Structure formats: structure tokens, C-alpha cells
């Protein structure tokens, strides 16, 4: 089970002990740590890890004198990813369909180690130290496991052509990244399409998105901004995003045309 997906019965029991000793309800604790009542209950049952600052905030709120924080560090280690990213990754690991449109950089699940390192090293404010960069690169590379899951999920991408020419890390890094895209694009359950420069107007101009078909066969969308990410679950916003993505795929180059363009880009570097 991946870290961030499964919790700890030991941590959950200790959280419940301190909450009940303080006479605090699950709902009141959730309000303080920005969790729902059901999410607090899941942590207490050991079904969900204490993401974000839950352990730290609950420790202070319940007067646990460091016990919850210490146990969380022992059970789950130092978390290198924001809470909203961990929430998304927990869904991605279980999804039977993963579909993404990206405009700024190659999607994280497609990145090589060198390209991911270049992305994180470009983070000027706040900057990351070397250990943080390497920890995030390792976490990003773990996402590549989804291409080899059994049964394999259905995976598709629409990438703006500008991503194929922006030399993050330098030409050799980009060349390796493009070769990696071609390799993944050959998998029978992966379709990779490029939105060409010549398409002046298309359905994705409002920004990037990730769409999931969950293991429970329901649709879920995820949108990320500089200050955090959020899920879209309500109608009609959810259906609108799926509709946009369908039009995007129709407007983009075919997978075969896209592979030819990517191969030429790698060859020219």
C-alpha cells in the first residue's frame, strides 16, 4: 500500500484517545484541522493517513504534548508533497482511467528524473534545498508505476506543442524526455496527442486539467493552481470538463501524427 493512501491503526487509536479525553467531537476536530467529520473518522479507523498538518494541529488542539506529531513522523515519515497533491495521488493510484491536458510542462507522470529535477530546480520562490528536490523527484518517478499496473488503466494525454520545445534542463535533458514520451506512447493502453501551434483556438484555453475514472466507476476532475489543487465533483462543472477534453482530443493531432512530431523534435536536438 502506498504511503498517503493507507493510514495507521496505532495513530488512529491515539488520535481518538486524545480527542475523547479532551471532550472534542470528530466534527469539531475536523473544523480545526480543515477535515470533514468523515475524514477524521477514517483517520481514527486507520483507513486514511494524516495528510497535511493534521497531526501537528490536532496535537496542539487536543493537548497531546507532541505525542501525535512524533508518532506521525515515525509511522509516515517526513512528507515531501503538499496535502492536496497526496489527495490527488491517492485517487490516481486507484483510477481505471487517467486523462490529462497540460500547457506548461510535461505532466509529472511522464517525466524522466532529469526533467523532473530541472522542473524543481526552476522553483525560485520558495526555493527547495537539494534534499527536498531529490525527495520530490523520487516521489514523481513513483507515479510512472501506473503505466505497468495490472489490469492497466486507460491513459491519455493532450500536450501543447510548446512543451516539446521548451528546453528545461538543456537540450540533452529535453531529448531524453521526448524519447521517453515516444516509448510510453507505444504502450497499447496509452494515447498521447499534441495540440499544434497552428490551432489558434481550441477547447482548452481555460487551462490544464486531469480527469479520472475512479475504481468505483465514477468521474472525478482535478485542477491545480499555484496555491493548491482541488477536485471537481459537482455537476454541471464536472461534465463540462469531460466535454472540453473530448473536444480537445478531436482538435489535437492524432497519436500517430503526434509521435512523428515528437520524434522529429528529438532528432533535431
Helices and strands as residue ranges (DSSP letters): H 9-21, H 26-33, H 37-44, H 54-62, H 67-76, H 83-92, E 97-102, G 108-110, H 113-121, H 130-142, G 143-148, E 154-160, G 161-164, H 171-185, E 190-195, E 209-213, E 219-225, E 228-232, H 237-251, H 255-268
